[in-house]
């Protein structure tokens, strides 16, 4: 399963660890979208900053 993740809210004013998580995910600009393979480490990072993101499930053939 793949997840399409878009940064929808600025991390300004949030803790440094959440900003670092977004940098690790390479979501550094508003409305930037990336596809991730769903695995426990990615899901854990997305849960940490889910209040800043829009997350959709996509099938494997629907890539950017």
C-alpha positions in Angstrom: 0.0 0.0 0.0 1.2 3.5 -0.8 0.4 6.7 1.0 0.3 10.1 -0.7 1.2 12.8 1.8 0.9 16.5 1.3 2.1 19.2 3.7 -0.9 21.4 4.4 0.1 23.5 7.4 3.3 25.3 8.3 5.5 23.8 11.0 6.3 27.3 12.4 5.6 27.4 16.1 5.8 23.6 16.5 8.5 21.7 18.4 11.9 21.1 16.8 11.4 17.3 16.7 8.3 17.7 14.6 10.2 20.0 12.2 13.0 17.5 12.0 10.5 14.7 11.2 9.2 16.8 8.3 12.7 17.4 7.0 13.4 13.6 7.2 10.2 13.0 5.2 11.5 15.7 2.7 8.3 17.7 3.2 9.8 21.2 3.4 7.4 23.4 1.5 3.7 23.9 1.8 1.6 21.8 -0.7 4.6 19.5 -1.4 3.4 16.0 -2.1 5.3 12.8 -1.8 4.4 9.1 -2.0 5.6 6.7 0.6 5.4 2.9 0.9 3.5 2.1 4.1 5.8 0.6 6.7 5.9 0.9 10.4 8.7 3.5 10.5 7.0 5.8 7.9 3.6 5.4 9.6 5.1 6.4 13.0 6.7 9.5 11.5 3.4 10.5 9.8 1.5 10.0 13.0 3.8 12.3 14.8 3.0 15.2 12.4 -0.5 14.2 11.1 -2.0 17.5 12.3 0.2 19.2 9.6 -0.5 16.7 6.8 -3.1 15.5 4.4 -2.8 11.7 3.9 -4.4 9.6 1.2 -4.1 5.9 0.4 -3.3 5.3 -3.3 -3.0 2.1 -5.3 0.5 1.1 -6.5 -0.3 2.0 -10.2 -1.4 5.6 -9.2 2.0 7.3 -8.9 2.9 10.9 -9.4 
